Amino acid sequence: MRRVIRQVHRVLNEGRFFVINVSPVLIRRPNRQGQSRRLAVPFDLHRIFVEEGYDFVDDIIWVKPEGAGWALGRGRRFAADRTPLQYKPVTVTEYVLVYRRRTDKLIDWNIRTYPDQEAVRQSKIIGDYDRTNVWYIQPAYHPVHPAVFPLELAEKVIRYYSFKGDVVLDPFAGVGTTGKAAWKLERRFVLIEKEPAYVDIIREEILDWMGKAALEVLYFNCDPPQVRQGMLF
Ligand SMILES: C[S@@+](CC[C@H](N)C(=O)[O-])C[C@H]1O[C@@H](n2cnc3c(N)ncnc32)[C@H](O)[C@@H]1O
């Protein structure tokens, strides 16, 4: 994680944002005598971000509707016998942590000196927006990838933290949700994913969400998508 955070810092413009969706990870107990453990990954990562030259800006709490999280079985024991010390809440939240590449310049400087002021105007958020750091969003599901995030989450982050035409980089691309949201919101995107199986999914699905434009994308270390017979754009 430190290596990735460092490399992103290298290519991120001064004062621009790194937004990461992360949550504590549950390590199941190895047997009935063993303990389950929760690794506080967001708090470990926070330290790395600060050491690697970012300033902390915000912690947004993504709340999933009631019902999410029960499948993990956490909290069942307490629900049954109600003995203190056994209390374990069911987790229905994740963090969306917002960092800014360290600079002594104000955010206003990023806006004022942006080379395309028309894009700044075009990117204004019209109408309703999230007024607090609690965002209620339904989780997403993918038949192959176990941990995709919802398109809505990616869209909110991209709208709030970039301008139209900006390059949005996702170093943990999964099945490409960030690319899909970026394309929809008229941003450019760079997706990096280490698992060839997920790269294959991006290559398959990109034709659905990007159409013919997917053939103009540069593909590194993988083949471009295959246009299937009868495919209409
Ligand atoms: C939680 S998933 C992200 C899913 C993505 N947000 C989506 O909606 O599809 C994290 C992804 O990061 C990938 N990953 C982990 N470490 C990586 C690395 N060092 N370089 C590139 N990808 C990495 C994993 O294979 C996994 O697909």
The ligand as an SDF file (V2000), in Angstrom:
LIG
                    3D

 27 29  0  0  0  0  0  0  0  0999 V2000
  -11.6260   -3.5930   -3.3100 C   0  0  0  0  0  0  0  0  0  0  0  0
  -11.1160   -3.9740   -4.9270 S   0  0  0  0  0  0  0  0  0  0  0  0
  -11.6160   -2.5410   -5.8080 C   0  0  0  0  0  0  0  0  0  0  0  0
  -12.8350   -2.7730   -6.6390 C   0  0  0  0  0  0  0  0  0  0  0  0
  -13.2380   -1.5850   -7.4910 C   0  0  0  0  0  0  0  0  0  0  0  0
  -13.4570   -0.3960   -6.6840 N   0  0  0  0  0  0  0  0  0  0  0  0
  -14.4870   -1.9200   -8.2910 C   0  0  0  0  0  0  0  0  0  0  0  0
  -15.5490   -1.3450   -8.0500 O   0  0  0  0  0  0  0  0  0  0  0  0
  -14.3980   -2.8330   -9.1210 O   0  0  0  0  0  0  0  0  0  0  0  0
   -9.3850   -3.7670   -4.8600 C   0  0  0  0  0  0  0  0  0  0  0  0
   -8.6910   -4.2160   -6.1100 C   0  0  0  0  0  0  0  0  0  0  0  0
   -7.3480   -3.8250   -6.0460 O   0  0  0  0  0  0  0  0  0  0  0  0
   -6.5520   -4.8240   -6.6930 C   0  0  0  0  0  0  0  0  0  0  0  0
   -5.1810   -4.6280   -6.1960 N   0  0  0  0  0  0  0  0  0  0  0  0
   -4.6880   -4.8660   -4.9800 C   0  0  0  0  0  0  0  0  0  0  0  0
   -3.3880   -4.5230   -4.8970 N   0  0  0  0  0  0  0  0  0  0  0  0
   -3.0560   -4.0300   -6.1150 C   0  0  0  0  0  0  0  0  0  0  0  0
   -1.8500   -3.5000   -6.6480 C   0  0  0  0  0  0  0  0  0  0  0  0
   -0.7590   -3.4180   -5.9280 N   0  0  0  0  0  0  0  0  0  0  0  0
   -1.8710   -3.0800   -7.9250 N   0  0  0  0  0  0  0  0  0  0  0  0
   -2.9970   -3.1520   -8.6690 C   0  0  0  0  0  0  0  0  0  0  0  0
   -4.1690   -3.6520   -8.2160 N   0  0  0  0  0  0  0  0  0  0  0  0
   -4.1940   -4.0840   -6.9500 C   0  0  0  0  0  0  0  0  0  0  0  0
   -7.2230   -6.1140   -6.2790 C   0  0  0  0  0  0  0  0  0  0  0  0
   -6.9220   -7.1740   -7.1820 O   0  0  0  0  0  0  0  0  0  0  0  0
   -8.7060   -5.7190   -6.3020 C   0  0  0  0  0  0  0  0  0  0  0  0
   -9.3140   -6.0160   -7.5400 O   0  0  0  0  0  0  0  0  0  0  0  0
  1  2  1  0
  2  3  1  0
  2 10  1  0
  3  4  1  0
  4  5  1  0
  5  6  1  0
  5  7  1  0
  7  8  2  0
  7  9  1  0
 10 11  1  0
 11 12  1  0
 11 26  1  0
 12 13  1  0
 13 14  1  0
 13 24  1  0
 14 15  1  0
 14 23  1  0
 15 16  2  0
 16 17  1  0
 17 18  1  0
 17 23  2  0
 18 19  1  0
 18 20  2  0
 20 21  1  0
 21 22  2  0
 22 23  1  0
 24 25  1  0
 24 26  1  0
 26 27  1  0
M  CHG  2   2   1   9  -1
M  END
$$$$
